[in-house]
């Protein structure tokens, strides 16, 4: 992972713009930081993130922005080898830290809660059309921006600790 100077506002706005371009919540967050992981195939990362929009395939479970934070934590410090429990614990600790900050700012990690929907209702798999009314009714751009700011602050703090 490269570590250029992190502009928190710019990363938040980039995530928001990604969503407004049509990416889902998870893709929007991951794409805002893709430049920091040049060793990773960006197409593969975006395809892997594709299934997690709408709280995982529109099941309205964990918010896609939070899933994006978790994917970034995995890219940053996930260990691809089995059996290293210390490495796994460091990764899980980062996921928990990022998720706790998101929940502190937004009161939930659950897509249905954040959208004001009834939990447990499975929606048709076809995503909603991205219209002006859609964007007015959804907090997603704000939630994505929040997630990106959280990760950018984490990176900034990490760089200061070095």
MDTraj code that builds the backbone (N, CA, C; nanometers):
import mdtraj as md
import numpy as np

residues = "UNK UNK UNK UNK UNK UNK UNK UNK UNK UNK UNK UNK UNK UNK UNK UNK UNK UNK UNK UNK UNK UNK UNK UNK UNK UNK UNK UNK UNK UNK UNK UNK UNK UNK UNK UNK UNK UNK UNK UNK UNK UNK UNK UNK UNK UNK UNK UNK UNK UNK UNK UNK UNK UNK UNK UNK UNK UNK UNK UNK UNK UNK UNK UNK UNK UNK UNK UNK UNK UNK UNK UNK UNK UNK UNK UNK UNK UNK UNK UNK UNK UNK UNK UNK UNK UNK UNK UNK UNK UNK UNK UNK UNK UNK UNK UNK UNK UNK UNK UNK UNK UNK UNK UNK UNK UNK UNK UNK UNK UNK UNK UNK UNK UNK UNK UNK UNK UNK UNK UNK UNK UNK UNK UNK UNK UNK UNK UNK UNK UNK UNK UNK UNK UNK UNK UNK UNK UNK UNK UNK UNK UNK UNK UNK UNK UNK UNK UNK UNK UNK UNK UNK UNK UNK UNK UNK UNK UNK UNK UNK UNK UNK".split()
xyz = np.array([
    [0.0849, -0.1184, 0.0000],
    [0.0000, 0.0000, 0.0000],
    [0.0881, 0.1228, 0.0000],
    [0.0624, 0.2141, -0.0919],
    [0.1343, 0.3409, -0.0922],
    [0.0700, 0.4328, 0.0098],
    [0.1410, 0.5344, 0.0541],
    [0.0885, 0.6210, 0.1585],
    [0.1132, 0.7680, 0.1262],
    [0.0441, 0.8206, 0.0251],
    [0.0578, 0.9624, -0.0018],
    [-0.0152, 1.0429, 0.1048],
    [0.0030, 1.1717, 0.1046],
    [-0.0704, 1.2575, 0.1969],
    [-0.2200, 1.2375, 0.1732],
    [-0.2939, 1.2202, 0.2792],
    [-0.4368, 1.1911, 0.2688],
    [-0.5172, 1.3182, 0.2926],
    [-0.5976, 1.3552, 0.1957],
    [-0.6896, 1.4675, 0.2074],
    [-0.8265, 1.4091, 0.2429],
    [-0.8665, 1.4252, 0.3674],
    [-0.9895, 1.3644, 0.4176],
    [-1.1111, 1.4123, 0.3391],
    [-1.1206, 1.5426, 0.3171],
    [-1.2355, 1.5960, 0.2436],
    [-1.2385, 1.5458, 0.0999],
    [-1.1236, 1.5398, 0.0356],
    [-1.1169, 1.4947, -0.1034],
    [-1.1584, 1.3485, -0.1151],
    [-1.1133, 1.2642, -0.0228],
    [-1.1500, 1.1221, -0.0269],
    [-1.3003, 1.1046, -0.0028],
    [-1.3555, 1.1816, 0.0888],
    [-1.4994, 1.1752, 0.1121],
    [-1.5785, 1.2161, -0.0109],
    [-1.5374, 1.3248, -0.0719],
    [-1.6049, 1.3718, -0.1932],
    [-1.5873, 1.2732, -0.3080],
    [-1.4711, 1.2114, -0.3186],
    [-1.4496, 1.1114, -0.4242],
    [-1.5449, 0.9941, -0.4083],
    [-1.5619, 0.9457, -0.2853],
    [-1.6566, 0.8372, -0.2613],
    [-1.7979, 0.8771, -0.3001],
    [-1.8373, 0.9966, -0.2605],
    [-1.9699, 1.0477, -0.2947],
    [-1.9895, 1.0558, -0.4452],
    [-1.8900, 1.1084, -0.5142],
    [-1.8976, 1.1200, -0.6606],
    [-1.9025, 0.9829, -0.7275],
    [-1.8307, 0.8863, -0.6718],
    [-1.8355, 0.7512, -0.7268],
    [-1.9786, 0.6982, -0.7261],
    [-2.0483, 0.7218, -0.6150],
    [-2.1868, 0.6761, -0.6048],
    [-2.2748, 0.7494, -0.7061],
    [-2.2557, 0.8788, -0.7182],
    [-2.3364, 0.9576, -0.8110],
    [-2.3102, 0.9185, -0.9568],
    [-2.1952, 0.8571, -0.9834],
    [-2.1643, 0.8065, -1.1177],
    [-2.2328, 0.6733, -1.1447],
    [-2.2845, 0.6078, -1.0395],
    [-2.3555, 0.4823, -1.0592],
    [-2.2976, 0.3611, -0.9900],
    [-2.1818, 0.3771, -0.9238],
    [-2.1280, 0.2639, -0.8481],
    [-2.2152, 0.2379, -0.7259],
    [-2.2138, 0.1142, -0.6756],
    [-2.2879, 0.0877, -0.5529],
    [-2.2063, 0.1396, -0.4337],
    [-2.2633, 0.1285, -0.3152],
    [-2.2007, 0.1866, -0.1956],
    [-2.0621, 0.1278, -0.1674],
    [-2.0520, -0.0034, -0.1738],
    [-1.9240, -0.0684, -0.1455],
    [-1.8195, -0.0287, -0.2488],
    [-1.8567, -0.0364, -0.3758],
    [-1.7637, 0.0024, -0.4821],
    [-1.7204, 0.1477, -0.4670],
    [-1.8127, 0.2335, -0.4290],
    [-1.7823, 0.3759, -0.4157],
    [-1.6754, 0.4016, -0.3110],
    [-1.6848, 0.3317, -0.1989],
    [-1.5860, 0.3476, -0.0919],
    [-1.4515, 0.2892, -0.1345],
    [-1.4521, 0.1684, -0.1852],
    [-1.3272, 0.1026, -0.2247],
    [-1.2569, 0.1816, -0.3355],
    [-1.3329, 0.2281, -0.4336],
    [-1.2733, 0.3015, -0.5457],
    [-1.2093, 0.4327, -0.5016],
    [-1.2594, 0.4919, -0.3948],
    [-1.2027, 0.6183, -0.3463],
    [-1.0607, 0.6012, -0.2934],
    [-1.0207, 0.4763, -0.2669],
    [-0.8870, 0.4490, -0.2140],
    [-0.8075, 0.3512, -0.3002],
    [-0.8599, 0.3169, -0.4153],
    [-0.7957, 0.2164, -0.5010],
    [-0.6535, 0.2556, -0.5390],
    [-0.6270, 0.3847, -0.5520],
    [-0.4923, 0.4300, -0.5895],
    [-0.3879, 0.3937, -0.4845],
    [-0.4296, 0.3672, -0.3636],
    [-0.3350, 0.3327, -0.2565],
    [-0.2919, 0.1861, -0.2609],
    [-0.3553, 0.1091, -0.3473],
    [-0.3265, -0.0337, -0.3584],
    [-0.2897, -0.0682, -0.5026],
    [-0.1812, -0.0116, -0.5544],
    [-0.1461, -0.0335, -0.6952],
    [-0.1090, -0.1784, -0.7260],
    [-0.0770, -0.2559, -0.6236],
    [-0.0418, -0.3964, -0.6449],
    [-0.1651, -0.4829, -0.6709],
    [-0.2828, -0.4267, -0.6506],
    [-0.4073, -0.5013, -0.6677],
    [-0.4701, -0.4712, -0.8033],
    [-0.5291, -0.5713, -0.8615],
    [-0.6004, -0.5549, -0.9872],
    [-0.7320, -0.4819, -0.9580],
    [-0.7443, -0.3606, -1.0067],
    [-0.8595, -0.2770, -0.9744],
    [-0.9909, -0.3347, -1.0274],
    [-0.9872, -0.3965, -1.1436],
    [-1.1078, -0.4568, -1.1986],
    [-1.1584, -0.5684, -1.1068],
    [-1.0679, -0.6496, -1.0570],
    [-1.1066, -0.7583, -0.9666],
    [-1.1634, -0.7034, -0.8368],
    [-1.0995, -0.6014, -0.7825],
    [-1.1494, -0.5405, -0.6585],
    [-1.2915, -0.4883, -0.6783],
    [-1.3149, -0.4189, -0.7886],
    [-1.4471, -0.3616, -0.8135],
    [-1.5513, -0.4710, -0.8387],
    [-1.5110, -0.5774, -0.9049],
    [-1.6046, -0.6883, -0.9269],
    [-1.6376, -0.7569, -0.7947],
    [-1.5388, -0.7733, -0.7074],
    [-1.5645, -0.8349, -0.5767],
    [-1.6581, -0.7478, -0.4932],
    [-1.6433, -0.6169, -0.5032],
    [-1.7269, -0.5240, -0.4268],
    [-1.8686, -0.5148, -0.4833],
    [-1.8893, -0.5575, -0.6067],
    [-2.0180, -0.5407, -0.6747],
    [-2.1349, -0.6084, -0.6039],
    [-2.1111, -0.7178, -0.5373],
    [-2.2202, -0.7939, -0.4748],
    [-2.2689, -0.7354, -0.3434],
    [-2.1977, -0.6376, -0.2890],
    [-2.2279, -0.5910, -0.1537],
    [-2.3120, -0.4638, -0.1470],
    [-2.3507, -0.4101, -0.2634],
    [-2.4399, -0.2944, -0.2626],
    [-2.5769, -0.3347, -0.2098],
    [-2.6487, -0.2361, -0.1582],
    [-2.7831, -0.2640, -0.1067],
    [-2.7819, -0.3505, 0.0171],
    [-2.6749, -0.3413, 0.0948],
    [-2.6658, -0.4229, 0.2157],
    [-2.6493, -0.5696, 0.1821],
    [-2.5695, -0.5989, 0.0833],
    [-2.5369, -0.7298, 0.0290],
    [-2.6504, -0.7765, -0.0624],
    [-2.6371, -0.7433, -0.1894],
    [-2.7329, -0.7898, -0.2891],
    [-2.8759, -0.7461, -0.2642],
    [-2.8937, -0.6253, -0.2106],
    [-3.0254, -0.5687, -0.1783],
    [-3.0986, -0.6472, -0.0696],
    [-3.0254, -0.7201, 0.0132],
    [-3.0860, -0.7859, 0.1293],
    [-3.1004, -0.6881, 0.2460],
    [-3.0393, -0.5724, 0.2331],
    [-3.0461, -0.4639, 0.3322],
    [-2.9885, -0.5052, 0.4673],
    [-2.8786, -0.5807, 0.4609],
    [-2.8092, -0.6225, 0.5827],
    [-2.7013, -0.5189, 0.6141],
    [-2.5761, -0.5565, 0.6277],
    [-2.4708, -0.4601, 0.6593],
    [-2.4591, -0.3576, 0.5472],
    [-2.4583, -0.2312, 0.5855],
    [-2.4476, -0.1202, 0.4899],
    [-2.3272, -0.1418, 0.3980],
    [-2.3472, -0.1191, 0.2702],
    [-2.2395, -0.1355, 0.1733],
    [-2.1200, -0.0461, 0.2003],
    [-2.1425, 0.0724, 0.2563],
    [-2.0300, 0.1609, 0.2891],
    [-1.9436, 0.0977, 0.3983],
    [-2.0068, 0.0311, 0.4932],
    [-1.9335, -0.0384, 0.5996],
    [-1.8591, -0.1583, 0.5414],
    [-1.9225, -0.2289, 0.4502],
    [-1.8557, -0.3398, 0.3833],
    [-1.7337, -0.2890, 0.3077],
    [-1.7462, -0.1731, 0.2450],
    [-1.6314, -0.1129, 0.1771],
    [-1.5181, -0.0851, 0.2738],
    [-1.5507, -0.0347, 0.3922],
    [-1.4478, -0.0136, 0.4952],
    [-1.3800, -0.1461, 0.5308],
    [-1.4582, -0.2512, 0.5445],
    [-1.4025, -0.3822, 0.5779],
    [-1.3124, -0.4344, 0.4668],
    [-1.3526, -0.4127, 0.3425],
    [-1.2693, -0.4563, 0.2305],
    [-1.1370, -0.3790, 0.2285],
    [-1.1427, -0.2504, 0.2575],
    [-1.0190, -0.1713, 0.2641],
    [-0.9288, -0.2203, 0.3773],
    [-0.9889, -0.2554, 0.4904],
    [-0.9095, -0.3104, 0.6013],
    [-0.8412, -0.4396, 0.5579],
    [-0.9120, -0.5210, 0.4818],
    [-0.8527, -0.6449, 0.4317],
    [-0.7382, -0.6184, 0.3354],
    [-0.7558, -0.5202, 0.2476],
    [-0.6472, -0.4847, 0.1556],
    [-0.5270, -0.4301, 0.2320],
    [-0.5549, -0.3557, 0.3363],
    [-0.4474, -0.2938, 0.4147],
    [-0.3716, -0.3944, 0.5001],
    [-0.4443, -0.4797, 0.5722],
    [-0.3731, -0.5643, 0.6690],
    [-0.4260, -0.7062, 0.6778],
    [-0.5069, -0.7466, 0.5822],
    [-0.5549, -0.8849, 0.5827],
    [-0.4415, -0.9792, 0.5466],
    [-0.4395, -1.0941, 0.6082],
    [-0.3357, -1.1927, 0.5820],
    [-0.3952, -1.3033, 0.4963],
    [-0.3399, -1.3281, 0.3787],
    [-0.3969, -1.4308, 0.2919],
    [-0.3645, -1.5743, 0.3337],
    [-0.2801, -1.5904, 0.4330],
    [-0.2383, -1.7244, 0.4739],
    [-0.3212, -1.7731, 0.5920],
    [-0.3556, -1.9018, 0.5940],
    [-0.4322, -1.9548, 0.7070],
    [-0.3432, -1.9717, 0.8301],
    [-0.4068, -1.9690, 0.9447],
    [-0.3365, -2.0054, 1.0663],
    [-0.2693, -1.8931, 1.1423],
    [-0.2546, -1.7752, 1.0849],
    [-0.1903, -1.6661, 1.1575],
    [-0.2979, -1.5896, 1.2346],
    [-0.3253, -1.6368, 1.3541],
    [-0.4331, -1.5790, 1.4341],
    [-0.4027, -1.4372, 1.4786],
    [-0.2760, -1.4047, 1.4992],
    [-0.2405, -1.2684, 1.5378],
    [-0.2706, -1.1708, 1.4245],
    [-0.2360, -1.2084, 1.3026],
    [-0.2652, -1.1227, 1.1868],
    [-0.4161, -1.1081, 1.1687],
    [-0.4879, -1.2170, 1.1840],
    [-0.6337, -1.2115, 1.1719],
    [-0.6924, -1.1211, 1.2792],
    [-0.6405, -1.1305, 1.4000],
    [-0.6896, -1.0462, 1.5093],
    [-0.6632, -0.8985, 1.4806],
    [-0.5463, -0.8654, 1.4238],
    [-0.5174, -0.7247, 1.3888],
    [-0.6162, -0.6750, 1.2835],
    [-0.6446, -0.7591, 1.1851],
    [-0.7402, -0.7199, 1.0816],
    [-0.8798, -0.7009, 1.1406],
    [-0.9239, -0.7947, 1.2204],
    [-1.0567, -0.7850, 1.2806],
    [-1.0661, -0.6640, 1.3737],
    [-0.9575, -0.6348, 1.4444],
    [-0.9574, -0.5170, 1.5317],
    [-0.9774, -0.3898, 1.4495],
    [-0.9130, -0.3819, 1.3342],
    [-0.9296, -0.2646, 1.2487],
    [-1.0733, -0.2575, 1.1969],
    [-1.1287, -0.3693, 1.1533],
    [-1.2676, -0.3714, 1.1063],
    [-1.3610, -0.3231, 1.2173],
    [-1.3413, -0.3724, 1.3384],
    [-1.4268, -0.3333, 1.4504],
    [-1.4118, -0.1848, 1.4828],
    [-1.2907, -0.1341, 1.4751],
    [-1.2658, 0.0079, 1.5015],
    [-1.3366, 0.0959, 1.3975],
    [-1.3217, 0.0615, 1.2708],
    [-1.3841, 0.1398, 1.1645],
    [-1.5367, 0.1318, 1.1736],
    [-1.5895, 0.0122, 1.1985],
    [-1.7345, -0.0058, 1.2092],
    [-1.7905, 0.0693, 1.3300],
    [-1.7188, 0.0678, 1.4410],
    [-1.7650, 0.1385, 1.5607],
    [-1.7720, 0.2889, 1.5342],
    [-1.6758, 0.3407, 1.4633],
    [-1.6778, 0.4839, 1.4317],
    [-1.7954, 0.5163, 1.3390],
    [-1.8197, 0.4303, 1.2399],
    [-1.9340, 0.4515, 1.1501],
    [-2.0646, 0.4470, 1.2303],
    [-2.0784, 0.3493, 1.3169],
    [-2.2009, 0.3360, 1.3968],
    [-2.2177, 0.4554, 1.4898],
    [-2.1100, 0.5024, 1.5474],
    [-2.1143, 0.6205, 1.6348],
    [-2.1705, 0.7413, 1.5596],
    [-2.1294, 0.7566, 1.4347],
    [-2.1725, 0.8716, 1.3554],
    [-2.3108, 0.8545, 1.2940],
    [-2.3555, 0.7297, 1.2731],
    [-2.4789, 0.7061, 1.1980],
    [-2.5839, 0.6228, 1.2712],
    [-2.5548, 0.5796, 1.3916],
    [-2.6478, 0.5057, 1.4780],
    [-2.6752, 0.3611, 1.4369],
    [-2.6223, 0.3161, 1.3255],
    [-2.6451, 0.1777, 1.2826],
    [-2.5416, 0.1377, 1.1791],
    [-2.5266, 0.0072, 1.1628],
    [-2.4447, -0.0495, 1.0557],
    [-2.5337, -0.1189, 0.9526],
    [-2.6627, -0.1206, 0.9776],
    [-2.7570, -0.1986, 0.8980],
    [-2.8229, -0.1106, 0.7915],
    [-2.8140, -0.1560, 0.6687],
    [-2.8692, -0.0827, 0.5549],
    [-3.0169, -0.0486, 0.5756],
    [-3.0987, -0.1461, 0.6125],
    [-3.2424, -0.1215, 0.6300],
    [-3.2670, -0.0117, 0.7324],
    [-3.1957, -0.0139, 0.8440],
    [-3.2111, 0.0893, 0.9467],
    [-3.1743, 0.2265, 0.8911],
    [-3.0621, 0.2321, 0.8219],
    [-3.0133, 0.3592, 0.7695],
    [-3.1058, 0.4170, 0.6631],
    [-3.1766, 0.3295, 0.5918],
    [-3.2706, 0.3747, 0.4885],
    [-3.4132, 0.3907, 0.5415],
    [-3.4361, 0.3528, 0.6671],
    [-3.5699, 0.3622, 0.7235],
    [-3.6647, 0.2578, 0.6667],
    [-3.6115, 0.1417, 0.6314],
    [-3.6923, 0.0332, 0.5754],
    [-3.7224, -0.0697, 0.6822],
    [-3.8220, -0.1494, 0.6574],
    [-3.8573, -0.2571, 0.7495],
    [-3.7555, -0.3690, 0.7356],
    [-3.6935, -0.4063, 0.8441],
    [-3.5921, -0.5125, 0.8430],
    [-3.6553, -0.6448, 0.8008],
    [-3.5787, -0.7242, 0.7268],
    [-3.6213, -0.8570, 0.6880],
    [-3.6979, -0.8627, 0.5574],
    [-3.7319, -0.7484, 0.5010],
    [-3.8019, -0.7468, 0.3731],
    [-3.7006, -0.7635, 0.2613],
    [-3.7182, -0.8661, 0.1804],
    [-3.6269, -0.8881, 0.0682],
    [-3.6834, -0.8173, -0.0538],
    [-3.6009, -0.7330, -0.1108],
    [-3.6413, -0.6564, -0.2277],
    [-3.6046, -0.7314, -0.3549],
    [-3.6713, -0.6980, -0.4646],
    [-3.6319, -0.7586, -0.5922],
    [-3.4845, -0.7280, -0.6205],
    [-3.4170, -0.8147, -0.6937],
    [-3.2738, -0.7952, -0.7160],
    [-3.2396, -0.6757, -0.8053],
    [-3.3332, -0.6276, -0.8842],
    [-3.3026, -0.5166, -0.9743],
    [-3.2840, -0.3878, -0.8942],
    [-3.1677, -0.3235, -0.9073],
    [-3.1435, -0.1975, -0.8365],
    [-3.2400, -0.0878, -0.8820],
    [-3.2624, 0.0064, -0.7954],
    [-3.3465, 0.1209, -0.8284],
    [-3.2787, 0.2063, -0.9343],
    [-3.3604, 0.2673, -1.0178],
    [-3.3064, 0.3618, -1.1161],
    [-3.2511, 0.4827, -1.0416],
    [-3.1394, 0.5324, -1.0878],
    [-3.0745, 0.6483, -1.0250],
    [-3.1324, 0.7770, -1.0846],
    [-3.2369, 0.8264, -1.0228],
    [-3.3027, 0.9489, -1.0667],
    [-3.2790, 1.0578, -0.9619],
    [-3.3210, 1.1785, -0.9942],
    [-3.3118, 1.2887, -0.8988],
    [-3.3888, 1.2556, -0.7719],
    [-3.5069, 1.1961, -0.7868],
    [-3.5880, 1.1583, -0.6706],
    [-3.5184, 1.0508, -0.5869],
    [-3.4541, 0.9557, -0.6540],
    [-3.3802, 0.8513, -0.5835],
    [-3.2747, 0.9149, -0.4933],
    [-3.1953, 1.0053, -0.5489],
    [-3.0886, 1.0669, -0.4714],
    [-3.1429, 1.1531, -0.3573],
    [-3.2592, 1.2135, -0.3766],
    [-3.3202, 1.2942, -0.2700],
    [-3.3676, 1.2065, -0.1542],
    [-3.4070, 1.0821, -0.1853],
    [-3.4650, 0.9953, -0.0832],
    [-3.3631, 0.9066, -0.0124],
    [-3.2401, 0.9061, -0.0592],
    [-3.1409, 0.8141, -0.0038],
    [-3.0296, 0.8879, 0.0699],
    [-2.9908, 0.8362, 0.1863],
    [-2.8769, 0.8944, 0.2571],
    [-2.7432, 0.8375, 0.2078],
    [-2.7468, 0.7508, 0.1083],
    [-2.6267, 0.6781, 0.0661],
    [-2.5073, 0.7682, 0.0334],
    [-2.5232, 0.8751, -0.0444],
    [-2.4052, 0.9584, -0.0714],
    [-2.3396, 1.0108, 0.0571],
    [-2.4224, 1.0502, 0.1535],
    [-2.3696, 1.1000, 0.2811],
    [-2.3012, 0.9882, 0.3596],
    [-2.3588, 0.8683, 0.3573],
    [-2.3011, 0.7552, 0.4301],
    [-2.1691, 0.7112, 0.3673],
    [-2.1626, 0.7134, 0.2370],
    [-2.0386, 0.6799, 0.1666],
    [-1.9314, 0.7829, 0.1993],
    [-1.9692, 0.9087, 0.1945],
    [-1.8745, 1.0152, 0.2282],
    [-1.8237, 0.9973, 0.3708],
    [-1.9133, 0.9624, 0.4623],
    [-1.8756, 0.9374, 0.6018],
    [-1.7753, 0.8232, 0.6107],
    [-1.8031, 0.7124, 0.5441],
    [-1.7135, 0.5965, 0.5479],
    [-1.5762, 0.6332, 0.4924],
    [-1.5737, 0.7077, 0.3846],
    [-1.4460, 0.7478, 0.3252],
    [-1.3674, 0.8400, 0.4189],
    [-1.4366, 0.9294, 0.4852],
    [-1.3693, 1.0172, 0.5818],
    [-1.3113, 0.9359, 0.6980],
    [-1.3855, 0.8367, 0.7433],
    [-1.3378, 0.7510, 0.8521],
    [-1.2091, 0.6806, 0.8100],
    [-1.2087, 0.6229, 0.6913],
    [-1.0884, 0.5515, 0.6477],
    [-0.9725, 0.6481, 0.6234],
    [-1.0013, 0.7647, 0.5684],
    [-0.8961, 0.8641, 0.5455],
    [-0.8366, 0.9113, 0.6786],
    [-0.9215, 0.9315, 0.7784],
    [-0.8697, 0.9703, 0.9113],
    [-0.7831, 0.8594, 0.9694],
    [-0.8279, 0.7357, 0.9525],
    [-0.7482, 0.6215, 0.9991],
    [-0.6096, 0.6234, 0.9341],
    [-0.6053, 0.6433, 0.8031],
    [-0.4763, 0.6453, 0.7330],
    [-0.3900, 0.7623, 0.7783],
    [-0.4537, 0.8754, 0.8007],
    [-0.3792, 0.9925, 0.8466],
    [-0.3204, 0.9659, 0.9852],
    [-0.3977, 0.9086, 1.0759],
    [-0.3484, 0.8757, 1.2099],
    [-0.2374, 0.7721, 1.2036],
    [-0.2541, 0.6744, 1.1180],
    [-0.1531, 0.5704, 1.1014],
    [-0.0200, 0.6310, 1.0534],
    [-0.0293, 0.7235, 0.9601],
    [0.0918, 0.7895, 0.9080],
    [0.1579, 0.8741, 1.0157],
    [0.0795, 0.9370, 1.1024],
    [0.1354, 1.0196, 1.2095],
    [0.2025, 0.9355, 1.3162],
    [0.1549, 0.8113, 1.3342],
    [0.2126, 0.7226, 1.4354],
    [0.3497, 0.6690, 1.3941],
    [0.3800, 0.6762, 1.2651],
    [0.5084, 0.6225, 1.2169],
    [0.6220, 0.7144, 1.2485],
])
top = md.Topology()
chain = top.add_chain()
for i, resn in enumerate(residues, 1):
    res = top.add_residue(resn, chain, resSeq=i)
    for name in ("N", "CA", "C"):
        top.add_atom(name, md.element.get_by_symbol(name[0]), res)
traj = md.Trajectory(xyz[None], top)
